[in-house]
């Protein structure tokens, strides 16, 4: 498995500038090889990671699951 390290703030700022979602970028990275994407803060400390699947179909399953879990967490805050 290939490891990719990303500075989270820079990555999300770039997404805003390009008006793209992280899922669009992840889909472009799929090449049949599983990759672990590690997100770091500006101090190079671990924030979270995501294992990029080998297929776009699995990526979109992950996207739906993420959206559901995120919505549940947000609803729990109210």
N, C-alpha and C positions, 0 to 999 in steps of 0.2 A: 504494500500500500504506500502510495506516495503521500508525503506530508507537505502542506502548503500553509505558511504562516501569513496572516493578514493583520495589519493595524486597523482595528475596527473603525475609529473615527475617520481616517482617510478613506477607507472603503465606502462608508455610508455617505460621506460628502461627495465622492465621485459618482455614486448612484444618483444622488440628487441632481448633480450637474448634468448627467447624461439622461435624466428622467427615465431610469430603468429600475427594475426590481432586482433584488439579489437573486431571485429565482431565475430571471432571464440570464444573468451572468453565470449562475451555476449550470444552467442547461447548455451554455456554450462551452463549458469546461468538460462535459461528459465525452469520454473517448473510449469507453469500455474498461478503463482502469479505475478501481476504487481509490478515492483520495480522501484524506483527512484534512479538513480545513480548520485551522486553529486561529481564533480571533484573540488578539492581544490589545490591551489599552495602550495609551501613550507612554506608559512606564514599562512596556514590554511584559506586563503581567497577564496571565491567562484570564480570559473572560468566559469563553465557551468554545465548543468545537462542533463540527458537523461532518459526518462521513458522507461524502458525495457518492451517490449510488452509480452503478454502471449503466443505468438506462434512464431515459427521460420519463418513462412511465412511472418508475419508482420515485423519481424526483417530484412529480406532480402529486403522487400519493403523500409524500412527506409534506409537501406544501399545504395540502388540505388538512392534514393532521395538525400541523403547526398553527394554521389559522383557527382551527377549532380550539386547541389548547390555549392559544393566546386570548381568544374571545372569552373563554371560561375564566381565565385569570383576571381579565378586566372586569367581568361581571361580578367577581368576588370582591372587588375593591369598593363597589358601591353599596 
